[in-house]
Amino acid sequence: FDVPFHCFYWNENGNFSQEHARTWRRAELQELLHTLTTTNTSISTQQTHKKKSDTLAPEGNDQSSLEEERKNGIILTAHHKDDSEETILLKLLRGVHITNLRGIDLMTTGERKKIFARPMLSIRKEDIEYFLISQGLTWRDDATNASNKYLRNRVRNELIPLMSDMVGDKVVLQKRLGNLENQSKRVHDDLRKRAELYLADCLSNHNDPSNFYLPHGGKSLGLVGGEALQIWAARYTNKSLTIPFSRFTAICQQLENFPNKIQWTINIGLGWDISRNGEVLFLTKKKEGSEENLKKSDEIPWKVY
């Protein structure tokens, strides 16, 4: 097929974990893409000179932006529909906010603004295998996929077959997981819209994005206020902070149990404190080495986009 092939080897013996391997793999792919797009621009330059009608870019994009997009490149991965459903069940097992009961994202952005895209998320694994067989093509299965050492493998090899049997068959389970994902997305989109309106209203009234203004009375954040707090914290810290759910709960309890205490500070980990002063909350970055970083847990915090 005349397709360039790049092979990388794992050399860190005795230090393997799925999370570590995932981080390593993403870093290697982003570094490879960066190398390819900065040392070989002949394809990008050639494609840039195509007619505008031949491109997939929306109207209004100039040639310089088109060239820049092509130079950045995209990393495509082969995640499929079954992988995405496993992710939903993993989130349920680990604990996740109701607005994040969704599978793998179609597109995400990594370091250096490198884009990861997953064009096969709507395709079943069995359909991929059927196509390969019909074309007389062979493939290799990762031997570790058969091991139940890792939680994702146990979900795939044990939990999904059990759940499929309990609900009737795998098609019923797939449909119900799809319904759950769609409902979660609708709740997420609605809550996100309301939270954005809340933040816009605060900014209009106070013109101070460095403070988070509590709802009237400051007694409870509620669902909308809680989502707005997460969005504000992520934006204020340039997406370096997502308040873990345990710390978010502590903030809510402080507001609800002690509504008349208008000055307090709570450590939310990762070197950050959140404080109340009257009807506002504000973040403070603690000096390096002076804080106790939040310990990593199985808990998945709210996801902010």
C-alpha positions in Angstrom: 0.0 0.0 0.0 3.1 2.2 0.1 2.2 3.7 3.5 5.1 4.8 5.8 5.2 2.7 9.0 6.7 3.9 12.3 7.3 1.4 15.1 7.9 2.3 18.8 9.0 0.0 21.6 8.2 0.2 25.3 11.5 0.2 27.1 10.4 0.9 30.7 10.6 -2.6 32.2 8.7 -3.1 35.5 6.9 0.3 35.3 3.9 -0.7 33.2 0.3 0.3 33.8 -2.5 1.0 31.4 -2.6 4.6 32.3 1.2 5.0 32.0 1.2 3.2 28.6 -1.7 5.4 27.4 0.2 8.6 28.3 3.4 7.3 26.7 1.5 6.3 23.5 -0.2 9.7 23.2 3.1 11.5 23.8 4.9 9.4 21.1 2.2 9.9 18.5 2.1 13.7 19.1 5.9 13.9 18.9 5.8 11.9 15.6 3.1 14.1 14.1 5.0 17.2 15.2 8.2 15.9 13.5 6.4 14.9 10.3 4.5 18.2 10.0 7.5 20.4 10.7 10.1 18.5 8.5 8.0 17.5 5.5 5.6 20.2 4.3 5.7 19.2 0.6 2.3 17.5 0.8 0.7 20.4 2.7 2.1 22.9 0.3 0.9 20.9 -2.7 -2.6 20.5 -1.3 -2.8 24.1 -0.4 -2.7 25.1 -4.1 -5.9 23.1 -4.8 -8.9 25.0 -5.9 -11.0 26.2 -3.0 -13.9 24.2 -4.3 -11.8 21.0 -3.9 -11.3 21.5 -0.2 -13.5 20.4 2.7 -13.0 23.7 4.6 -16.0 25.9 5.2 -16.5 29.1 3.2 -14.6 32.1 4.5 -11.4 30.3 5.4 -8.4 31.9 3.7 -5.5 29.9 2.2 -3.1 30.6 5.1 -5.5 29.1 7.6 -6.0 26.1 5.3 -2.3 25.6 5.1 -1.9 25.9 8.8 -4.5 23.2 9.5 -2.8 20.8 7.1 0.5 21.4 8.6 -0.8 20.6 12.1 -2.1 17.2 10.9 -4.5 14.8 12.7 -3.9 11.6 14.6 -6.4 9.0 13.7 -7.1 6.0 16.1 -9.0 2.8 15.5 -11.4 3.0 18.5 -14.7 1.5 17.6 -18.3 1.4 19.0 -17.5 -1.5 21.4 -14.6 0.4 22.9 -16.9 3.4 23.5 -19.5 1.2 25.3 -16.8 -0.2 27.5 -15.9 3.3 28.4 -19.4 4.1 29.5 -19.5 1.0 31.8 -16.0 1.9 33.2 -17.3 5.3 34.1 -20.2 3.8 35.9 -17.9 1.5 37.9 -15.5 4.3 38.8 -18.0 7.0 39.6 -18.9 9.8 37.2 -21.2 12.8 37.1 -24.5 12.1 35.3 -23.6 14.6 32.5 -20.5 12.5 31.7 -22.1 9.1 31.1 -20.8 9.0 27.6 -18.3 7.0 25.6 -15.2 8.0 23.8 -15.2 11.5 22.2 -15.0 11.7 18.5 -12.3 14.4 18.6 -10.0 15.6 21.3 -7.1 18.0 21.4 -3.7 17.0 22.9 -0.4 18.8 23.4 0.7 21.4 20.8 -2.9 21.5 19.7 -2.6 18.1 18.0 -6.0 16.7 17.2 -7.0 13.1 17.9 -9.9 11.8 15.8 -11.7 8.5 15.9 -13.5 8.0 12.6 -14.6 4.4 13.4 -16.6 5.0 16.6 -19.9 4.2 14.9 -18.6 0.8 13.6 -18.9 -2.5 15.5 -15.8 -4.7 16.0 -17.6 -7.6 14.4 -18.3 -5.5 11.3 -14.6 -4.6 11.1 -13.7 -8.3 11.3 -16.3 -9.2 8.8 -14.9 -6.7 6.3 -11.4 -7.9 6.8 -12.4 -11.5 6.2 -14.5 -10.5 3.1 -11.4 -8.9 1.7 -9.1 -11.8 2.5 -7.1 -9.7 4.9 -5.5 -10.9 8.1 -4.9 -9.1 11.4 -3.3 -9.6 14.7 -5.0 -9.5 18.1 -3.2 -8.1 21.1 -2.6 -11.1 23.4 -3.2 -8.9 26.5 -6.8 -8.4 25.4 -7.6 -11.9 26.6 -6.2 -11.3 30.0 -8.5 -10.2 32.8 -5.7 -8.5 34.7 -7.0 -5.1 33.6 -10.4 -3.6 34.4 -11.3 -2.8 30.8 -10.6 -6.4 29.8 -12.9 -7.7 32.6 -15.6 -5.3 31.5 -15.2 -6.6 27.9 -14.8 -10.3 28.7 -17.0 -10.8 31.8 -19.3 -7.9 32.6 -20.7 -7.2 29.1 -21.5 -10.9 28.4 -23.2 -11.1 31.8 -25.2 -8.0 31.3 -26.2 -9.1 27.8 -27.4 -12.4 29.2 -29.4 -10.6 32.0 -31.2 -8.3 29.6 -31.8 -10.8 26.8 -29.0 -10.4 24.3 -26.2 -8.0 23.4 -28.4 -6.0 21.0 -30.7 -5.0 23.8 -27.8 -4.0 26.0 -26.2 -2.0 23.2 -29.5 -0.1 22.7 -29.9 0.7 26.4 -26.3 1.9 26.7 -27.0 4.1 23.6 -30.1 5.5 25.3 -28.2 6.2 28.5 -25.5 8.0 26.5 -28.0 10.1 24.6 -29.9 11.1 27.8 -26.6 12.1 29.5 -25.6 14.2 26.5 -29.0 16.0 26.5 -28.7 16.7 30.2 -25.1 17.9 29.7 -26.0 20.2 26.8 -29.0 21.7 28.7 -27.0 22.2 31.9 -24.1 23.6 30.0 -26.3 26.2 28.3 -27.9 27.3 31.6 -24.5 27.5 33.2 -23.1 29.7 30.4 -26.1 32.0 30.8 -25.4 32.2 34.5 -21.8 33.2 33.9 -22.7 35.7 31.2 -25.2 37.3 33.6 -22.6 37.5 36.3 -20.1 39.1 34.0 -22.7 41.5 32.7 -23.5 42.7 36.2 -20.1 42.7 37.8 -17.5 42.7 34.9 -15.1 40.7 36.9 -14.2 37.3 35.5 -11.6 36.6 38.3 -14.4 36.1 40.9 -17.3 33.6 40.9 -20.5 35.2 42.1 -22.7 33.0 44.3 -26.4 32.7 43.7 -28.6 35.1 45.6 -28.2 34.4 49.3 -25.2 32.2 48.8 -26.8 29.3 50.4 -26.7 26.7 47.7 -25.1 26.4 44.2 -27.7 24.0 42.8 -27.0 22.1 39.6 -26.6 25.2 37.4 -24.4 27.0 39.8 -22.3 23.9 40.3 -21.7 23.5 36.6 -21.0 27.2 36.3 -18.4 26.9 39.0 -16.6 24.1 37.2 -16.6 26.0 33.9 -15.3 29.2 35.7 -12.5 27.3 37.5 -11.4 25.6 34.3 -11.3 28.9 32.4 -9.7 30.9 35.1 -6.8 28.4 35.4 -6.5 27.9 31.6 -8.0 24.4 31.9 -5.4 23.2 34.3 -7.9 22.7 37.1 -11.0 20.6 37.3 -12.4 20.5 40.8 -12.6 16.9 42.0 -16.1 15.8 43.0 -15.1 15.2 46.6 -13.9 18.8 47.0 -16.8 20.1 45.1 -19.1 18.4 47.5 -17.2 19.9 50.4 -17.7 23.4 48.9 -21.5 22.7 48.6 -21.7 21.4 52.1 -19.9 24.5 53.4 -22.3 26.8 51.7 -25.4 24.9 52.8 -24.4 24.1 56.4 -22.8 27.5 57.2 -24.6 30.1 55.0 -23.8 32.9 57.4 -20.0 32.2 57.5 -18.9 34.4 54.7 -15.2 34.0 54.9 -13.5 30.6 54.6 -10.9 28.7 52.5 -10.9 25.1 51.3 -8.0 23.3 49.7 -9.1 21.7 46.4 -5.8 20.0 45.6 -3.3 20.4 42.8 -1.9 23.5 44.5 -5.2 25.5 44.5 -7.4 26.9 47.3 -10.9 28.2 46.8 -12.0 30.9 49.2 -15.2 32.8 50.0 -15.4 36.5 50.7 -18.9 37.7 51.1 -20.9 36.7 48.0 -18.0 35.7 45.8 -15.6 32.8 45.5 -12.0 33.2 44.3 -9.1 30.9 43.5 -5.6 31.2 44.9 -2.5 29.3 43.6 -0.5 28.1 46.5 3.3 28.4 46.5 5.1 25.4 45.0 5.9 22.8 47.7 3.6 24.3 50.3 0.5 22.4 49.6 -0.5 18.8 49.9 -1.5 17.7 46.4 -4.7 15.9 46.0 -4.1 12.2 45.9 -5.1 10.4 42.8 -8.2 8.3 43.2 -10.5 6.2 41.1 -13.0 9.1 41.2 -13.7 10.8 37.9 -14.3 14.6 38.3 -16.8 16.5 36.3 -15.5 17.0 32.8 -15.3 20.5 31.4 -15.2 21.1 27.7 
